[in-house]
Amino acid sequence: QVQLVESGGGLVQPGGSLRLSCAASESIFSFNFMGWYRQAPGKARELVASISSGGSTKYGDSVKGRFTISRDNAENTVYLQMNNLKPEDTAVYYCNALDIIARRDYWGQGTQVTVSS
């Protein structure tokens, strides 16, 4: 069982920045995709950003140009740099690890991000 531990959430004013971290208990290189998802109250969980084992990235339309996903294979950690935060970015952010071939799909416990003045 892989453990994913998110950190870095908190309260920030509009226009501010936060960096989320997701530390995995085993090598993330074995996963096809590492991703960040978010879920706001009353809404479905949505993709924020993902990064493949080869380094290809994908972003949700609402965060393009503001958020950046990166991975450090040596530290088994994935990051989400969030800039120019908006109130609509308020949500619980979850880390995901997906191994398509082995059918392994893991989630972290989530970290709250609140954007408010």
LUMKOLLO-133628 format. One line per field, with one value per atom (N, C-alpha, C, O, CB): chain; residue in one letter; atom name; residue number from 0; x, y, z. Coordinates in nm, 3 decimals. Glycine has a CB too. Layout:
<nodes>
chaine: (A:...)
residu: (A:...)
atome: (CA:...)
num: (NUM:...)
east: (X:...)
north: (Y:...)
up: (Z:...)
</nodes>
This chain:
<nodes>
chaine: (A:A:A:A:A:A:A:A:A:A:A:A:A:A:A:A:A:A:A:A:A:A:A:A:A:A:A:A:A:A:A:A:A:A:A:A:A:A:A:A:A:A:A:A:A:A:A:A:A:A:A:A:A:A:A:A:A:A:A:A:A:A:A:A:A:A:A:A:A:A:A:A:A:A:A:A:A:A:A:A:A:A:A:A:A:A:A:A:A:A:A:A:A:A:A:A:A:A:A:A:A:A:A:A:A:A:A:A:A:A:A:A:A:A:A:A:A:A:A:A:A:A:A:A:A:A:A:A:A:A:A:A:A:A:A:A:A:A:A:A:A:A:A:A:A:A:A:A:A:A:A:A:A:A:A:A:A:A:A:A:A:A:A:A:A:A:A:A:A:A:A:A:A:A:A:A:A:A:A:A:A:A:A:A:A:A:A:A:A:A:A:A:A:A:A:A:A:A:A:A:A:A:A:A:A:A:A:A:A:A:A:A:A:A:A:A:A:A:A:A:A:A:A:A:A:A:A:A:A:A:A:A:A:A:A:A:A:A:A:A:A:A:A:A:A:A:A:A:A:A:A:A:A:A:A:A:A:A:A:A:A:A:A:A:A:A:A:A:A:A:A:A:A:A:A:A:A:A:A:A:A:A:A:A:A:A:A:A:A:A:A:A:A:A:A:A:A:A:A:A:A:A:A:A:A:A:A:A:A:A:A:A:A:A:A:A:A:A:A:A:A:A:A:A:A:A:A:A:A:A:A:A:A:A:A:A:A:A:A:A:A:A:A:A:A:A:A:A:A:A:A:A:A:A:A:A:A:A:A:A:A:A:A:A:A:A:A:A:A:A:A:A:A:A:A:A:A:A:A:A:A:A:A:A:A:A:A:A:A:A:A:A:A:A:A:A:A:A:A:A:A:A:A:A:A:A:A:A:A:A:A:A:A:A:A:A:A:A:A:A:A:A:A:A:A:A:A:A:A:A:A:A:A:A:A:A:A:A:A:A:A:A:A:A:A:A:A:A:A:A:A:A:A:A:A:A:A:A:A:A:A:A:A:A:A:A:A:A:A:A:A:A:A:A:A:A:A:A:A:A:A:A:A:A:A:A:A:A:A:A:A:A:A:A:A:A:A:A:A:A:A:A:A:A:A:A:A:A:A:A:A:A:A:A:A:A:A:A:A:A:A:A:A:A:A:A:A:A:A:A:A:A:A:A:A:A:A:A:A:A:A:A:A:A:A:A:A:A:A:A:A:A:A:A:A:A:A:A:A:A:A:A:A:A:A:A:A:A:A:A:A:A:A:A:A:A:A:A:A:A:A:A:A:A:A)
residu: (Q:Q:Q:Q:Q:V:V:V:V:V:Q:Q:Q:Q:Q:L:L:L:L:L:V:V:V:V:V:E:E:E:E:E:S:S:S:S:S:G:G:G:G:G:G:G:G:G:G:G:G:G:G:G:L:L:L:L:L:V:V:V:V:V:Q:Q:Q:Q:Q:P:P:P:P:P:G:G:G:G:G:G:G:G:G:G:S:S:S:S:S:L:L:L:L:L:R:R:R:R:R:L:L:L:L:L:S:S:S:S:S:C:C:C:C:C:A:A:A:A:A:A:A:A:A:A:S:S:S:S:S:E:E:E:E:E:S:S:S:S:S:I:I:I:I:I:F:F:F:F:F:S:S:S:S:S:F:F:F:F:F:N:N:N:N:N:F:F:F:F:F:M:M:M:M:M:G:G:G:G:G:W:W:W:W:W:Y:Y:Y:Y:Y:R:R:R:R:R:Q:Q:Q:Q:Q:A:A:A:A:A:P:P:P:P:P:G:G:G:G:G:K:K:K:K:K:A:A:A:A:A:R:R:R:R:R:E:E:E:E:E:L:L:L:L:L:V:V:V:V:V:A:A:A:A:A:S:S:S:S:S:I:I:I:I:I:S:S:S:S:S:S:S:S:S:S:G:G:G:G:G:G:G:G:G:G:S:S:S:S:S:T:T:T:T:T:K:K:K:K:K:Y:Y:Y:Y:Y:G:G:G:G:G:D:D:D:D:D:S:S:S:S:S:V:V:V:V:V:K:K:K:K:K:G:G:G:G:G:R:R:R:R:R:F:F:F:F:F:T:T:T:T:T:I:I:I:I:I:S:S:S:S:S:R:R:R:R:R:D:D:D:D:D:N:N:N:N:N:A:A:A:A:A:E:E:E:E:E:N:N:N:N:N:T:T:T:T:T:V:V:V:V:V:Y:Y:Y:Y:Y:L:L:L:L:L:Q:Q:Q:Q:Q:M:M:M:M:M:N:N:N:N:N:N:N:N:N:N:L:L:L:L:L:K:K:K:K:K:P:P:P:P:P:E:E:E:E:E:D:D:D:D:D:T:T:T:T:T:A:A:A:A:A:V:V:V:V:V:Y:Y:Y:Y:Y:Y:Y:Y:Y:Y:C:C:C:C:C:N:N:N:N:N:A:A:A:A:A:L:L:L:L:L:D:D:D:D:D:I:I:I:I:I:I:I:I:I:I:A:A:A:A:A:R:R:R:R:R:R:R:R:R:R:D:D:D:D:D:Y:Y:Y:Y:Y:W:W:W:W:W:G:G:G:G:G:Q:Q:Q:Q:Q:G:G:G:G:G:T:T:T:T:T:Q:Q:Q:Q:Q:V:V:V:V:V:T:T:T:T:T:V:V:V:V:V:S:S:S:S:S:S:S:S:S:S)
atome: (N:CA:C:O:CB:N:CA:C:O:CB:N:CA:C:O:CB:N:CA:C:O:CB:N:CA:C:O:CB:N:CA:C:O:CB:N:CA:C:O:CB:N:CA:C:O:CB:N:CA:C:O:CB:N:CA:C:O:CB:N:CA:C:O:CB:N:CA:C:O:CB:N:CA:C:O:CB:N:CA:C:O:CB:N:CA:C:O:CB:N:CA:C:O:CB:N:CA:C:O:CB:N:CA:C:O:CB:N:CA:C:O:CB:N:CA:C:O:CB:N:CA:C:O:CB:N:CA:C:O:CB:N:CA:C:O:CB:N:CA:C:O:CB:N:CA:C:O:CB:N:CA:C:O:CB:N:CA:C:O:CB:N:CA:C:O:CB:N:CA:C:O:CB:N:CA:C:O:CB:N:CA:C:O:CB:N:CA:C:O:CB:N:CA:C:O:CB:N:CA:C:O:CB:N:CA:C:O:CB:N:CA:C:O:CB:N:CA:C:O:CB:N:CA:C:O:CB:N:CA:C:O:CB:N:CA:C:O:CB:N:CA:C:O:CB:N:CA:C:O:CB:N:CA:C:O:CB:N:CA:C:O:CB:N:CA:C:O:CB:N:CA:C:O:CB:N:CA:C:O:CB:N:CA:C:O:CB:N:CA:C:O:CB:N:CA:C:O:CB:N:CA:C:O:CB:N:CA:C:O:CB:N:CA:C:O:CB:N:CA:C:O:CB:N:CA:C:O:CB:N:CA:C:O:CB:N:CA:C:O:CB:N:CA:C:O:CB:N:CA:C:O:CB:N:CA:C:O:CB:N:CA:C:O:CB:N:CA:C:O:CB:N:CA:C:O:CB:N:CA:C:O:CB:N:CA:C:O:CB:N:CA:C:O:CB:N:CA:C:O:CB:N:CA:C:O:CB:N:CA:C:O:CB:N:CA:C:O:CB:N:CA:C:O:CB:N:CA:C:O:CB:N:CA:C:O:CB:N:CA:C:O:CB:N:CA:C:O:CB:N:CA:C:O:CB:N:CA:C:O:CB:N:CA:C:O:CB:N:CA:C:O:CB:N:CA:C:O:CB:N:CA:C:O:CB:N:CA:C:O:CB:N:CA:C:O:CB:N:CA:C:O:CB:N:CA:C:O:CB:N:CA:C:O:CB:N:CA:C:O:CB:N:CA:C:O:CB:N:CA:C:O:CB:N:CA:C:O:CB:N:CA:C:O:CB:N:CA:C:O:CB:N:CA:C:O:CB:N:CA:C:O:CB:N:CA:C:O:CB:N:CA:C:O:CB:N:CA:C:O:CB:N:CA:C:O:CB:N:CA:C:O:CB:N:CA:C:O:CB:N:CA:C:O:CB:N:CA:C:O:CB:N:CA:C:O:CB:N:CA:C:O:CB:N:CA:C:O:CB:N:CA:C:O:CB:N:CA:C:O:CB:N:CA:C:O:CB:N:CA:C:O:CB:N:CA:C:O:CB:N:CA:C:O:CB:N:CA:C:O:CB:N:CA:C:O:CB:N:CA:C:O:CB:N:CA:C:O:CB:N:CA:C:O:CB:N:CA:C:O:CB)
num: (0:0:0:0:0:1:1:1:1:1:2:2:2:2:2:3:3:3:3:3:4:4:4:4:4:5:5:5:5:5:6:6:6:6:6:7:7:7:7:7:8:8:8:8:8:9:9:9:9:9:10:10:10:10:10:11:11:11:11:11:12:12:12:12:12:13:13:13:13:13:14:14:14:14:14:15:15:15:15:15:16:16:16:16:16:17:17:17:17:17:18:18:18:18:18:19:19:19:19:19:20:20:20:20:20:21:21:21:21:21:22:22:22:22:22:23:23:23:23:23:24:24:24:24:24:25:25:25:25:25:26:26:26:26:26:27:27:27:27:27:28:28:28:28:28:29:29:29:29:29:30:30:30:30:30:31:31:31:31:31:32:32:32:32:32:33:33:33:33:33:34:34:34:34:34:35:35:35:35:35:36:36:36:36:36:37:37:37:37:37:38:38:38:38:38:39:39:39:39:39:40:40:40:40:40:41:41:41:41:41:42:42:42:42:42:43:43:43:43:43:44:44:44:44:44:45:45:45:45:45:46:46:46:46:46:47:47:47:47:47:48:48:48:48:48:49:49:49:49:49:50:50:50:50:50:51:51:51:51:51:52:52:52:52:52:53:53:53:53:53:54:54:54:54:54:55:55:55:55:55:56:56:56:56:56:57:57:57:57:57:58:58:58:58:58:59:59:59:59:59:60:60:60:60:60:61:61:61:61:61:62:62:62:62:62:63:63:63:63:63:64:64:64:64:64:65:65:65:65:65:66:66:66:66:66:67:67:67:67:67:68:68:68:68:68:69:69:69:69:69:70:70:70:70:70:71:71:71:71:71:72:72:72:72:72:73:73:73:73:73:74:74:74:74:74:75:75:75:75:75:76:76:76:76:76:77:77:77:77:77:78:78:78:78:78:79:79:79:79:79:80:80:80:80:80:81:81:81:81:81:82:82:82:82:82:83:83:83:83:83:84:84:84:84:84:85:85:85:85:85:86:86:86:86:86:87:87:87:87:87:88:88:88:88:88:89:89:89:89:89:90:90:90:90:90:91:91:91:91:91:92:92:92:92:92:93:93:93:93:93:94:94:94:94:94:95:95:95:95:95:96:96:96:96:96:97:97:97:97:97:98:98:98:98:98:99:99:99:99:99:100:100:100:100:100:101:101:101:101:101:102:102:102:102:102:103:103:103:103:103:104:104:104:104:104:105:105:105:105:105:106:106:106:106:106:107:107:107:107:107:108:108:108:108:108:109:109:109:109:109:110:110:110:110:110:111:111:111:111:111:112:112:112:112:112:113:113:113:113:113:114:114:114:114:114:115:115:115:115:115:116:116:116:116:116)
east: (0.084:0.000:0.089:0.172:-0.096:0.071:0.150:0.084:-0.038:0.166:0.162:0.112:0.150:0.265:0.169:0.052:0.074:0.037:-0.075:-0.009:0.130:0.107:0.122:0.230:0.204:0.010:0.012:0.044:0.015:-0.122:0.103:0.130:0.138:0.149:0.261:0.133:0.150:0.023:0.028:0.210:-0.092:-0.216:-0.227:-0.145:-0.335:-0.331:-0.352:-0.441:-0.507:-0.221:-0.441:-0.519:-0.430:-0.323:-0.587:-0.473:-0.394:-0.488:-0.603:-0.308:-0.440:-0.521:-0.524:-0.432:-0.468:-0.628:-0.632:-0.507:-0.460:-0.758:-0.454:-0.330:-0.205:-0.095:-0.323:-0.221:-0.107:-0.066:-0.121:-0.138:0.034:0.089:0.100:0.112:0.227:0.094:0.119:0.189:0.174:-0.014:0.268:0.325:0.285:0.315:0.479:0.216:0.176:0.281:0.344:0.036:0.299:0.391:0.315:0.223:0.512:0.355:0.300:0.416:0.486:0.204:0.436:0.546:0.494:0.398:0.615:0.557:0.516:0.606:0.724:0.516:0.550:0.625:0.709:0.786:0.530:0.696:0.781:0.813:0.762:0.714:0.898:0.940:0.822:0.739:1.039:0.815:0.708:0.738:0.652:0.683:0.859:0.897:0.816:0.798:1.047:0.766:0.690:0.547:0.478:0.686:0.504:0.369:0.366:0.448:0.311:0.269:0.256:0.225:0.277:0.147:0.138:0.097:0.091:0.046:-0.040:0.137:0.115:0.030:0.056:0.251:-0.071:-0.159:-0.210:-0.203:-0.274:-0.262:-0.332:-0.477:-0.503:-0.261:-0.568:-0.709:-0.760:-0.695:-0.788:-0.877:-0.936:-1.086:-1.149:-0.902:-1.142:-1.286:-1.335:-1.295:-1.326:-1.422:-1.484:-1.618:-1.676:-1.502:-1.668:-1.796:-1.908:-1.929:-1.835:-1.979:-2.090:-2.053:-2.140:-2.170:-1.924:-1.880:-1.806:-1.761:-1.788:-1.797:-1.725:-1.574:-1.526:-1.765:-1.503:-1.357:-1.311:-1.364:-1.292:-1.214:-1.167:-1.015:-0.945:-1.218:-0.966:-0.822:-0.769:-0.823:-0.787:-0.662:-0.592:-0.472:-0.454:-0.547:-0.389:-0.269:-0.218:-0.237:-0.160:-0.153:-0.090:0.044:0.068:-0.181:0.131:0.261:0.292:0.275:0.371:0.338:0.368:0.508:0.586:0.355:0.538:0.672:0.777:0.894:0.679:0.735:0.827:0.836:0.916:0.787:0.754:0.761:0.656:0.655:0.895:0.569:0.464:0.360:0.325:0.397:0.312:0.217:0.084:0.074:0.275:-0.018:-0.152:-0.217:-0.199:-0.238:-0.292:-0.354:-0.503:-0.548:-0.284:-0.579:-0.717:-0.723:-0.635:-0.792:-0.827:-0.836:-0.833:-0.778:-0.963:-0.892:-0.903:-0.772:-0.762:-1.006:-0.670:-0.544:-0.427:-0.316:-0.511:-0.451:-0.342:-0.281:-0.351:-0.394:-0.149:-0.077:-0.057:0.018:-0.150:-0.122:-0.108:-0.044:0.029:-0.244:-0.071:-0.021:0.085:0.080:-0.136:0.182:0.286:0.308:0.331:0.418:0.301:0.328:0.470:0.518:0.225:0.536:0.672:0.692:0.616:0.780:0.797:0.824:0.973:1.055:0.772:1.005:1.144:1.151:1.116:1.191:1.195:1.198:1.292:1.265:1.240:1.399:1.495:1.435:1.468:1.621:1.344:1.279:1.141:1.073:1.269:1.098:0.964:0.855:0.761:0.956:0.868:0.778:0.729:0.804:0.848:0.602:0.542:0.498:0.449:0.421:0.517:0.484:0.378:0.364:0.610:0.305:0.213:0.235:0.196:0.064:0.298:0.317:0.194:0.159:0.447:0.130:0.007:0.028:0.053:-0.111:0.018:0.036:-0.094:-0.184:0.149:-0.102:-0.219:-0.348:-0.441:-0.221:-0.352:-0.467:-0.593:-0.591:-0.438:-0.704:-0.835:-0.928:-0.905:-0.896:-1.032:-1.126:-1.184:-1.212:-1.239:-1.202:-1.257:-1.159:-1.195:-1.301:-1.037:-0.940:-0.956:-0.890:-0.798:-1.042:-1.066:-1.123:-1.225:-1.161:-1.055:-1.096:-1.002:-0.901:-1.095:-1.037:-0.943:-0.866:-0.925:-1.017:-0.735:-0.648:-0.594:-0.541:-0.532:-0.608:-0.568:-0.457:-0.457:-0.688:-0.364:-0.258:-0.301:-0.364:-0.123:-0.265:-0.301:-0.181:-0.101:-0.416:-0.169:-0.065:-0.132:-0.209:0.040:-0.104:-0.171:-0.070:0.016:-0.263:-0.084:-0.005:-0.103:-0.174:0.079:-0.108:-0.210:-0.191:-0.288:-0.206:-0.068:-0.042:-0.072:-0.136:0.104:-0.028:-0.050:-0.185:-0.221:0.061:-0.259:-0.392:-0.383:-0.463:-0.491:-0.287:-0.274:-0.313:-0.266:-0.128:-0.400:-0.453:-0.463:-0.546:-0.593:-0.381:-0.373:-0.403:-0.376:-0.235:-0.462:-0.497:-0.441:-0.430:-0.649:-0.405:-0.368:-0.492:-0.604:-0.273:-0.469:-0.582:-0.637:-0.745:-0.539:-0.563:-0.608:-0.553:-0.524:-0.757:-0.540:-0.497:-0.585:-0.611:-0.346:-0.630:-0.724:-0.650:-0.550:-0.805:-0.701:-0.653:-0.771:-0.875:-0.591:-0.755:-0.860:-0.804:-0.705:-0.914:-0.870:-0.828:-0.935:-1.047:-0.806:-0.898:-0.995:-0.925:-0.814:-1.084:-0.991:-0.936:-0.993:-0.959:-0.967)
north: (-0.118:0.000:0.124:0.142:0.000:0.208:0.330:0.440:0.460:0.374:0.511:0.625:0.754:0.774:0.624:0.842:0.973:1.078:1.078:0.993:1.165:1.264:1.403:1.443:1.245:1.476:1.614:1.712:1.688:1.649:1.821:1.930:2.061:2.062:1.904:2.172:2.302:2.382:2.498:2.285:2.324:2.399:2.505:2.512:2.305:2.588:2.692:2.802:2.788:2.750:2.912:3.030:3.133:3.166:3.090:3.184:3.282:3.385:3.355:3.214:3.506:3.611:3.597:3.539:3.750:3.649:3.648:3.713:3.816:3.722:3.650:3.697:3.635:3.652:3.844:3.565:3.504:3.371:3.327:3.484:3.310:3.184:3.082:3.116:3.208:2.957:2.843:2.736:2.727:2.789:2.653:2.536:2.413:2.401:2.547:2.323:2.196:2.090:2.090:2.151:2.001:1.888:1.758:1.752:1.900:1.656:1.522:1.425:1.398:1.483:1.373:1.279:1.137:1.103:1.308:1.053:0.914:0.822:0.852:0.873:0.709:0.614:0.519:0.440:0.535:0.525:0.446:0.528:0.638:0.311:0.473:0.545:0.584:0.500:0.462:0.712:0.757:0.727:0.743:0.906:0.684:0.656:0.542:0.532:0.624:0.453:0.338:0.373:0.291:0.232:0.494:0.534:0.608:0.695:0.621:0.571:0.635:0.784:0.868:0.567:0.815:0.954:0.987:0.906:0.980:1.104:1.164:1.289:1.365:1.198:1.308:1.421:1.488:1.435:1.376:1.607:1.682:1.703:1.745:1.819:1.673:1.695:1.785:1.801:1.560:1.843:1.924:1.904:1.870:2.073:1.926:1.915:2.027:2.037:1.777:2.110:2.217:2.168:2.075:2.345:2.229:2.186:2.186:2.285:2.277:2.073:2.064:2.041:2.040:2.184:2.024:2.003:1.870:1.811:2.120:1.825:1.700:1.723:1.834:1.644:1.615:1.624:1.648:1.587:1.495:1.737:1.770:1.766:1.787:1.909:1.737:1.738:1.880:1.970:1.670:1.900:2.027:2.020:2.105:2.064:1.917:1.901:1.758:1.695:2.003:1.709:1.578:1.583:1.667:1.469:1.488:1.478:1.330:1.249:1.549:1.297:1.158:1.121:1.207:1.132:0.993:0.948:1.005:1.016:0.795:1.041:1.102:1.253:1.316:1.066:1.311:1.455:1.538:1.660:1.503:1.473:1.547:1.595:1.524:1.460:1.717:1.775:1.807:1.826:1.902:1.810:1.844:1.927:1.899:1.716:2.029:2.119:2.137:2.133:2.254:2.157:2.197:2.338:2.420:2.189:2.365:2.494:2.612:2.717:2.499:2.596:2.708:2.744:2.850:2.676:2.658:2.686:2.707:2.737:2.575:2.690:2.705:2.844:2.945:2.681:2.847:2.973:3.023:3.118:3.076:2.958:2.999:2.891:2.922:3.035:2.765:2.654:2.578:2.571:2.559:2.521:2.441:2.314:2.320:2.521:2.199:2.072:2.028:2.048:1.963:1.969:1.918:1.795:1.770:2.027:1.719:1.599:1.588:1.628:1.473:1.534:1.506:1.358:1.313:1.592:1.281:1.135:1.092:0.993:1.070:1.163:1.126:1.140:1.065:1.212:1.239:1.263:1.199:1.211:1.411:1.132:1.071:1.171:1.141:0.952:1.290:1.399:1.470:1.488:1.499:1.507:1.586:1.719:1.725:1.511:1.823:1.958:2.022:1.988:2.045:2.115:2.198:2.342:2.382:2.154:2.420:2.561:2.636:2.629:2.614:2.709:2.779:2.929:2.976:2.730:3.002:3.147:3.217:3.157:3.189:3.344:3.426:3.353:3.340:3.460:3.309:3.232:3.316:3.436:3.174:3.250:3.315:3.247:3.132:3.310:3.316:3.253:3.122:3.030:3.349:3.113:2.990:2.873:2.761:3.016:2.897:2.789:2.721:2.621:2.842:2.775:2.717:2.577:2.556:2.806:2.481:2.341:2.256:2.305:2.291:2.130:2.032:1.975:1.931:1.917:1.977:1.930:1.792:1.770:2.029:1.700:1.561:1.523:1.563:1.467:1.446:1.389:1.249:1.175:1.384:1.216:1.086:1.024:1.092:1.100:0.892:0.815:0.703:0.625:0.757:0.696:0.599:0.514:0.564:0.671:0.382:0.284:0.206:0.119:0.189:0.238:0.181:0.031:-0.045:0.249:-0.012:-0.153:-0.241:-0.345:-0.171:-0.201:-0.279:-0.249:-0.309:-0.253:-0.156:-0.118:-0.072:-0.114:-0.235:0.013:0.071:0.218:0.292:0.054:0.257:0.393:0.438:0.387:0.401:0.531:0.572:0.721:0.802:0.540:0.754:0.892:0.931:0.848:0.911:1.056:1.110:1.151:1.136:1.229:1.203:1.238:1.378:1.414:1.228:1.455:1.588:1.698:1.677:1.593:1.816:1.934:2.052:2.073:1.965:2.127:2.237:2.360:2.402:2.270:2.418:2.547:2.644:2.618:2.535:2.754:2.854:2.988:3.038:2.865:3.046:3.175:3.277:3.274:3.168:3.367:3.463:3.585:3.576:3.399:3.700:3.822:3.843:3.941:3.944)
up: (0.000:0.000:0.000:0.089:0.122:-0.098:-0.108:-0.027:-0.035:-0.257:0.050:0.127:0.054:0.015:0.272:0.038:-0.021:0.085:0.135:-0.153:0.117:0.222:0.163:0.120:0.341:0.161:0.110:0.221:0.338:0.046:0.183:0.277:0.200:0.077:0.357:0.274:0.211:0.195:0.152:0.080:0.229:0.217:0.325:0.416:0.224:0.313:0.413:0.361:0.258:0.457:0.434:0.399:0.332:0.384:0.525:0.218:0.144:0.084:0.053:0.033:0.069:0.009:-0.143:-0.202:0.049:-0.206:-0.353:-0.411:-0.362:-0.405:-0.516:-0.576:-0.515:-0.568:-0.566:-0.405:-0.338:-0.399:-0.500:-0.194:-0.336:-0.386:-0.274:-0.156:-0.450:-0.313:-0.224:-0.304:-0.426:-0.161:-0.234:-0.298:-0.220:-0.101:-0.308:-0.287:-0.226:-0.256:-0.362:-0.278:-0.159:-0.176:-0.152:-0.070:-0.079:-0.224:-0.207:-0.197:-0.295:-0.324:-0.077:-0.053:-0.057:0.013:0.083:-0.139:-0.154:-0.074:-0.053:-0.302:-0.030:0.053:-0.030:0.025:0.140:-0.163:-0.249:-0.373:-0.391:-0.287:-0.458:-0.576:-0.664:-0.698:-0.655:-0.700:-0.788:-0.935:-1.021:-0.770:-0.962:-1.101:-1.158:-1.280:-1.109:-1.069:-1.116:-1.158:-1.216:-1.010:-1.129:-1.162:-1.295:-1.321:-1.051:-1.378:-1.509:-1.495:-1.569:-1.591:-1.398:-1.379:-1.231:-1.149:-1.444:-1.198:-1.066:-1.091:-1.184:-0.992:-1.007:-1.033:-0.908:-0.797:-1.114:-0.930:-0.826:-0.872:-0.985:-0.797:-0.782:-0.804:-0.692:-0.589:-0.811:-0.714:-0.607:-0.606:-0.706:-0.625:-0.487:-0.471:-0.380:-0.264:-0.414:-0.436:-0.360:-0.306:-0.361:-0.447:-0.199:-0.142:-0.246:-0.316:-0.026:-0.254:-0.347:-0.491:-0.579:-0.338:-0.517:-0.655:-0.669:-0.571:-0.700:-0.794:-0.821:-0.815:-0.834:-0.959:-0.789:-0.791:-0.934:-1.028:-0.733:-0.951:-1.085:-1.092:-0.993:-1.127:-1.211:-1.233:-1.230:-1.295:-1.367:-1.154:-1.153:-1.247:-1.335:-1.010:-1.225:-1.306:-1.292:-1.188:-1.266:-1.395:-1.388:-1.460:-1.547:-1.448:-1.422:-1.485:-1.504:-1.414:-1.399:-1.624:-1.655:-1.607:-1.566:-1.806:-1.614:-1.576:-1.669:-1.633:-1.575:-1.789:-1.885:-1.874:-1.943:-2.023:-1.787:-1.764:-1.839:-1.827:-1.802:-1.915:-1.985:-1.884:-1.790:-2.094:-1.905:-1.810:-1.876:-1.997:-1.749:-1.791:-1.836:-1.725:-1.607:-1.870:-1.767:-1.669:-1.697:-1.812:-1.669:-1.590:-1.607:-1.665:-1.640:-1.473:-1.741:-1.810:-1.714:-1.746:-1.893:-1.597:-1.504:-1.436:-1.374:-1.400:-1.445:-1.377:-1.472:-1.428:-1.282:-1.602:-1.699:-1.688:-1.682:-1.842:-1.686:-1.677:-1.535:-1.512:-1.753:-1.439:-1.298:-1.212:-1.118:-1.240:-1.242:-1.163:-1.243:-1.365:-1.122:-1.169:-1.231:-1.150:-1.029:-1.243:-1.216:-1.150:-1.183:-1.295:-1.193:-1.084:-1.108:-1.020:-0.927:-1.077:-1.051:-0.973:-0.947:-1.029:-1.045:-0.831:-0.794:-0.765:-0.656:-0.669:-0.863:-0.848:-0.735:-0.667:-0.979:-0.716:-0.612:-0.473:-0.381:-0.623:-0.458:-0.328:-0.320:-0.218:-0.302:-0.428:-0.433:-0.399:-0.324:-0.337:-0.455:-0.420:-0.547:-0.643:-0.326:-0.543:-0.650:-0.590:-0.478:-0.715:-0.667:-0.620:-0.708:-0.825:-0.616:-0.648:-0.724:-0.680:-0.570:-0.702:-0.767:-0.741:-0.791:-0.908:-0.809:-0.701:-0.734:-0.716:-0.605:-0.646:-0.825:-0.823:-0.861:-0.919:-0.919:-0.827:-0.859:-0.819:-0.899:-1.009:-0.696:-0.649:-0.645:-0.616:-0.512:-0.674:-0.677:-0.576:-0.539:-0.820:-0.532:-0.438:-0.492:-0.414:-0.406:-0.621:-0.680:-0.678:-0.714:-0.823:-0.637:-0.619:-0.483:-0.456:-0.635:-0.399:-0.267:-0.280:-0.344:-0.185:-0.218:-0.228:-0.143:-0.091:-0.376:-0.130:-0.076:-0.195:-0.293:0.005:-0.185:-0.292:-0.258:-0.149:-0.317:-0.353:-0.332:-0.430:-0.546:-0.348:-0.380:-0.463:-0.509:-0.434:-0.386:-0.632:-0.689:-0.757:-0.821:-0.788:-0.742:-0.810:-0.889:-0.833:-0.709:-1.018:-1.105:-1.180:-1.253:-1.203:-1.160:-1.235:-1.320:-1.270:-1.139:-1.448:-1.536:-1.553:-1.547:-1.672:-1.574:-1.604:-1.484:-1.498:-1.648:-1.368:-1.246:-1.182:-1.081:-1.146:-1.241:-1.190:-1.045:-0.961:-1.202:-1.017:-0.883:-0.892:-0.978:-0.828:-0.799:-0.801:-0.655:-0.580:-0.874:-0.615:-0.476:-0.461:-0.549:-0.419:-0.343:-0.311:-0.176:-0.085:-0.313:-0.164:-0.035:0.043:-0.005:-0.051:0.163:0.250:0.221:0.268:0.396:0.145:0.107:0.195:0.312:0.108:0.137:0.211:0.169:0.051:0.186:0.268:0.242:0.193:0.251:0.369:0.086:0.037:0.039:-0.023:-0.108:0.108:0.117:0.070:0.123:0.263:-0.029:-0.084:-0.047:-0.098:-0.239:0.041:0.092:0.147:0.199:0.200:0.135:0.194:0.334:0.400:0.104)
</nodes>
